[in-house]
Amino acid sequence: MTRRPIKRHCGGSRTRPFPFSSFGRTSALVASTRRQSSPLKQPRNNVLESPGQGYTKKALKEKNIQQESSSEEDDEETVQADFAFFDPKPDDFHGVKILLQSFLDNKQWDLSGFVDLILGQTTVGTVIKIEDAEDDTPFSVVTALNLGRYKDHRCITEIKDFLLKVSQKDVTCDLRVLLEESAHYVGLLVSQRVVNLPPQLLPPLYDALFDEVSWATEDEPTKELRESFRFKSYLIATKIYKHKNADQHKKTSKGFSEDPIIYIKPEDEIFQKISSWSFTIKLHTEQVVAQELRNYKLTGLVMAVEADKIPIFRQELHSLIDGP
């Protein structure tokens, strides 16, 4: 069906407090230096207001965002980009594959098959690009894949085997339940993007994802497909920067001058806060680290989040990025 864009203007340059880590606050406060119109979802059929946003049910993918940025070093320099949300399509293959190239650390696996699954699921999932650009490369991809529906695909089997191999003993049983017995009710939440994507895109991006999941339970053509989006849990594999002395800090009551964890994606801090359980993974992927992160090590983070906690996530993400 035709999808038509509607826009929400968000502006203002006031500084806002954020109850999150310094990195999360820094990312969110970038919003105070930008002026843009950010996209929302447009109805195809029924009307269902989204909490706190007042926009209507059903999705669009043609969403415009104008971004202006300036620095103190060069106040006259302005960079403007029109970001747009699109349904995944086969032409996005190489760009999405690049974004996900270290999804399983440095493991050799069926990444191409994984990308094919993501791009083949067009009713749930979004890629972000610069609108009308000659270079059609995606800047971000987000989706949720049913682990039971795709259990026979080699890439999903390899993801399960990898996670079980690297999991910590205290959560291995819980992880195995999600990957095997409850797989048909578990969504593998995949979210990857370039590091400098404007943070204001995050609330509408995740609103789009979780709204589409909800709509798919009503709109998919078969009962089997509709049921495949009735997730009870989400499994999230992401990356953080963990301080080299973070574990030692947990064992002492002494103050810690640096954040034990820096969340590369600010939304991951919210996910971990509401997660049922989580564990970290030692990574082997070579990483060029900035001088400011010399005391940190890139680390994998796996989390399980119950689906009924998603409204809390959405509300807190809006508060973090948009302010109260």
ROLUMGU-523160 format. One line per 4 residues: number of its first residue (from 1); their letters; for each residue x, y, z of C-alpha. Coordinates in steps of 0.2 Angstrom, whole numbers, plus 2048, in hexadecimal, padded with zeros to 3 digits. Example, Ala and Ser with C-alpha at 12.3 -4.5 7.8 and 13.67 -1.06 7.14 Angstrom:
<recs>
1	AS	83E/7EA/827 ~ 844/7FB/824 $
</recs>
This chain:
<recs>
1	MTRR	800/800/800 ~ 805/812/7FD ~ 80F/819/80B ~ 80F/82C/80E $
5	PIKR	81B/836/819 ~ 816/841/827 ~ 822/84B/831 ~ 825/850/843 $
9	HCGG	82F/860/846 ~ 83B/85F/855 ~ 846/86E/859 ~ 84C/878/867 $
13	SRTR	85E/87A/86E ~ 85C/879/880 ~ 867/86D/88A ~ 85E/85E/892 $
17	PFPF	863/853/8A0 ~ 864/840/89C ~ 865/832/8AA ~ 871/828/89F $
21	SSFG	884/826/89D ~ 88E/834/897 ~ 890/82C/885 ~ 87D/82A/884 $
25	RTSA	87A/83C/88A ~ 887/842/87D ~ 87F/839/86F ~ 86E/840/874 $
29	LVAS	873/851/877 ~ 879/852/864 ~ 866/856/862 ~ 869/867/869 $
33	TRRQ	874/86C/85A ~ 869/866/84D ~ 858/86C/845 ~ 84E/85F/83B $
37	SSPL	83D/858/837 ~ 83C/846/83C ~ 831/838/834 ~ 823/82F/83B $
41	KQPR	817/821/836 ~ 808/823/82B ~ 7F8/818/82C ~ 7F4/80C/81F $
45	NNVL	7E3/806/827 ~ 7DE/808/839 ~ 7E3/815/845 ~ 7ED/812/854 $
49	ESPG	7F6/81F/85D ~ 808/81C/863 ~ 80B/820/875 ~ 811/832/878 $
53	QGYT	813/836/865 ~ 801/838/85F ~ 804/830/84E ~ 7FA/823/846 $
57	KKAL	7FC/811/841 ~ 805/809/833 ~ 815/80C/82B ~ 81E/817/81E $
61	KEKN	82F/816/819 ~ 832/826/810 ~ 836/831/81E ~ 840/842/81D $
65	IQQE	84C/848/829 ~ 856/858/826 ~ 866/85A/830 ~ 871/869/833 $
69	SSSE	880/868/83D ~ 88E/875/841 ~ 89D/875/84C ~ 8A6/882/857 $
73	EDDE	8B5/881/84C ~ 8AC/885/83C ~ 89B/88E/83F ~ 898/891/82C $
77	ETVQ	899/87F/827 ~ 888/877/825 ~ 885/865/821 ~ 873/860/81B $
81	ADFA	86C/84F/818 ~ 85B/849/815 ~ 859/838/81D ~ 84B/82C/818 $
85	FFDP	845/81C/81F ~ 842/80E/812 ~ 83C/7FC/811 ~ 84B/7F0/80F $
89	KPDD	84E/7EA/7FD ~ 85A/7DF/7F4 ~ 864/7EE/7EE ~ 869/7F2/800 $
93	FHGV	873/7E1/801 ~ 885/7E8/800 ~ 881/7F7/80C ~ 878/7EC/819 $
97	KILL	886/7DF/818 ~ 893/7EC/81C ~ 889/7F3/82B ~ 888/7E1/832 $
101	QSFL	899/7DB/82D ~ 89F/7D8/840 ~ 88E/7D3/846 ~ 895/7C2/84C $
105	DNKQ	8A6/7CA/850 ~ 8B4/7C3/844 ~ 8AB/7B2/841 ~ 8A9/7AC/82F $
109	WDLS	897/7A8/82D ~ 888/7AA/821 ~ 887/7BD/822 ~ 880/7BE/810 $
113	GFVD	872/7B2/815 ~ 86E/7BD/824 ~ 86D/7CC/81A ~ 862/7C3/80E $
117	LILG	856/7BF/81C ~ 856/7D2/822 ~ 852/7D8/810 ~ 845/7CB/80D $
121	QTTV	83B/7D1/81B ~ 833/7E1/815 ~ 824/7E3/820 ~ 82F/7E4/830 $
125	GTVI	840/7ED/82E ~ 847/7FE/829 ~ 856/805/820 ~ 85C/817/821 $
129	KIED	863/820/812 ~ 866/831/80C ~ 858/836/801 ~ 85A/838/7EF $
133	AEDD	86D/835/7F0 ~ 877/82E/7E2 ~ 87F/822/7EF ~ 871/817/7F5 $
137	TPFS	87B/810/804 ~ 871/80C/814 ~ 877/815/823 ~ 86D/80A/82F $
141	VVTA	863/7FA/82F ~ 857/7F4/83D ~ 84B/7E5/83D ~ 845/7D6/848 $
145	LNLG	846/7C4/841 ~ 83D/7B6/849 ~ 849/7A9/84E ~ 83D/79B/84C $
149	RYKD	837/7A0/83B ~ 848/7A0/834 ~ 850/792/83F ~ 855/787/830 $
153	HRCI	85F/795/828 ~ 872/792/82A ~ 875/7A4/82F ~ 868/7A3/83E $
157	TEIK	870/792/843 ~ 881/79A/843 ~ 87B/7A9/84E ~ 873/79D/85A $
161	DFLL	883/792/85B ~ 88E/7A1/85D ~ 884/7A9/86B ~ 883/798/875 $
165	KVSQ	896/796/873 ~ 89A/7A7/87A ~ 88C/7A9/887 ~ 890/7AA/899 $
169	KDVT	88C/79A/8A4 ~ 87F/7A4/8AF ~ 874/7A8/8A0 ~ 877/799/894 $
173	CDLR	867/790/899 ~ 85D/7A0/897 ~ 865/7A3/886 ~ 862/791/880 $
177	VLLE	84F/792/884 ~ 84E/7A2/879 ~ 858/79A/86B ~ 84F/789/86B $
181	ESAH	83F/786/875 ~ 838/798/874 ~ 840/79C/863 ~ 82F/79F/85A $
185	YVGL	82B/7AD/866 ~ 83D/7B6/866 ~ 841/7C4/85A ~ 854/7C6/856 $
189	LVSQ	855/7D9/857 ~ 862/7DF/84A ~ 867/7F2/84B ~ 876/7F8/843 $
193	RVVN	87B/80A/83C ~ 889/815/839 ~ 890/81E/849 ~ 88B/830/844 $
197	LPPQ	879/82D/83F ~ 86F/83B/847 ~ 868/835/858 ~ 857/83D/855 $
201	LLPP	854/82F/848 ~ 854/822/856 ~ 842/824/85E ~ 839/824/84D $
205	LYDA	844/816/847 ~ 840/80A/856 ~ 82E/810/856 ~ 82D/80B/844 $
209	LFDE	834/7FA/848 ~ 829/7F5/856 ~ 81A/7FC/84E ~ 81D/7F2/83F $
213	VSWA	81F/7E2/84A ~ 80E/7E6/851 ~ 806/7E9/840 ~ 80D/7D9/839 $
217	TEDE	803/7CF/846 ~ 7F4/7D6/83D ~ 7F8/7D9/82B ~ 803/7CB/826 $
221	PTKE	7FA/7C0/819 ~ 7FA/7AF/822 ~ 7F8/7AA/834 ~ 809/7A2/835 $
225	LRES	811/7B3/830 ~ 806/7BD/83C ~ 80B/7B1/84A ~ 81D/7B3/846 $
229	FRFK	81D/7C5/84C ~ 815/7C2/85D ~ 825/7C3/866 ~ 827/7C0/878 $
233	SYLI	839/7C5/879 ~ 847/7CD/86F ~ 859/7C8/86E ~ 865/7D6/86B $
237	ATKI	877/7D4/867 ~ 881/7E4/867 ~ 892/7EC/86C ~ 898/7F7/879 $
241	YKHK	8A8/7FE/880 ~ 8AC/7F7/891 ~ 8B9/7FE/89C ~ 8C8/7F3/89F $
245	NADQ	8C6/7F4/8B2 ~ 8B3/7F3/8B1 ~ 8B2/7E1/8B9 ~ 8BE/7E6/8C7 $
249	HKKT	8B3/7F5/8CB ~ 8A4/7EA/8CE ~ 8AD/7E2/8DC ~ 8B2/7F1/8E5 $
253	SKGF	8A8/800/8EC ~ 8B5/80D/8E7 ~ 8B0/81B/8DB ~ 8B4/819/8C9 $
257	SEDP	8B9/828/8BF ~ 8B4/822/8AE ~ 8A4/819/8A8 ~ 8A6/806/8A9 $
261	IIYI	89C/805/899 ~ 89A/810/88A ~ 88B/80C/880 ~ 88F/80E/86D $
265	KPED	87C/80F/86A ~ 873/819/877 ~ 864/80E/876 ~ 86D/7FF/87C $
269	EIFQ	86F/806/88D ~ 85C/806/88E ~ 85B/7F5/887 ~ 867/7EE/894 $
273	KISS	85E/7F7/8A2 ~ 84D/7EE/89E ~ 855/7DE/899 ~ 851/7CD/8A1 $
277	WSFT	863/7C9/8A0 ~ 873/7CD/897 ~ 885/7C8/894 ~ 895/7CE/88C $
281	IKLH	8A0/7C6/87F ~ 8B2/7C8/87D ~ 8B5/7CE/86A ~ 8C3/7CA/85F $
285	TEQV	8BF/7D7/851 ~ 8CD/7E3/84E ~ 8C7/7F4/853 ~ 8D0/806/851 $
289	VAQE	8CC/80E/862 ~ 8CD/821/864 ~ 8D8/828/871 ~ 8CA/82C/87D $
293	LRNY	8C5/819/87D ~ 8D7/813/881 ~ 8D1/80C/892 ~ 8C2/803/88A $
297	KLTG	8C0/7F3/880 ~ 8B3/7EF/872 ~ 8A8/7E2/87A ~ 899/7D8/874 $
301	LVMA	888/7DA/87E ~ 87A/7CE/87C ~ 869/7D2/884 ~ 858/7CA/886 $
305	VEAD	849/7D7/887 ~ 837/7D1/88A ~ 82B/7D8/87D ~ 820/7E0/88A $
309	KIPI	82F/7EB/88F ~ 82F/7F3/87E ~ 823/802/883 ~ 82F/806/891 $
313	FRQE	83E/806/884 ~ 835/811/878 ~ 830/81E/885 ~ 841/81F/88D $
317	LHSL	849/820/87B ~ 83E/82F/877 ~ 842/837/888 ~ 855/834/885 $
321	IDGP	855/83C/873 ~ 847/848/873 ~ 847/84D/885 ~ 838/84D/891 $
</recs>
